[in-house]
Amino acid sequence: MRFIWARFLRLVPALAVVALFTVFIIGPLVTKINLYEYLQARRHGEYFQTVSVFFQSYHLPGVFESNPVDTVNGALWTLPLESIMYVMILAGGAIGILYKKRFAALIILSTVGIFLFINVHTVHALIPIVSCNTLNIIKYYILPIHPFYFLVGALYYLYKDKIPFSLYLVAFAP
């Protein structure tokens, strides 16, 4: 429960402030419609779904509608993914995987290895276990890339006591 509460406090209060500020300060300042119409529109309720983290809405009435992309706070698209990763960590902790560092590392490295096999053309060209069409289906529809960054970060966290800090590595890290 502490983990869930900590994740809630990490995301939801700041997100609620951002949503309120966006709807009631930024929106009225930049909308192309008059203020009365803006305040009467029902899209605000949809935008406040953003606070739920999982159900994002990126549109406000008259805001950025003439832009090629009319999203408001589009950078919040990562929050559902982040929340899913937190659910994965919660599940791993609940079933005890996180308490077995080597087992967790094996799972993470295996997952990253599968990801690299699927996404690095040279690897699956050298080891043709499945067809390219199958790999493309897996790559684009089943295995999104973003969880793997999180998993690598989790691996670094698991072994933080073994990884020396180096300004040189920080300066040249991608």
C-alpha positions, 0 to 999 in steps of 0.5 A: 500500500505504501508503494501505491500511495507513493506513486499516487503522490508522485503523479496525481497532485501535480497532475491535478494542479497542471490540469487546473492551471491549463484549463482555467489559466492557459486555456482562456488566454490562448483560446480562439473562441470567446471566454463565455463559449470556452467556459461553457464547453464540455471538453473541460471534463474530458481534459480533467480525465488526464488526472486519472493518469490512464485516460488521457485527453489532450484537447480544449475548446478553441485551443491550438485548433489551427495548429498542425497538432492541436494537443494541449500538454501532449508530453503527458502521453508518457504517464499511462506508460509510466503508470503501467510500469509501476503496476509491473513493479508492484506485481514483481514485488507482490510475487517476490521477484524483486527480492531475488536480485539475480532472478529479476536481473535474469528476467530483465536481461532476457526481456531486453535480449528479446527486444534487441532480437526483434528490433535490431535487424542485424541480430535477427538477420544472423539468427533467423528464427522467425520471419521478418513479417512476424517480427514486424507484427511483434515490433509494431503491435505487441512490444512497444519500446518504452517499457524496455527503457524502464526495465534497463533503469530498473536493472541499474537500480537493482545493481546501483551498489555495483555500478560506479559513478563516473562523470565521464560516462554521464557526459557521454551517455546518450 
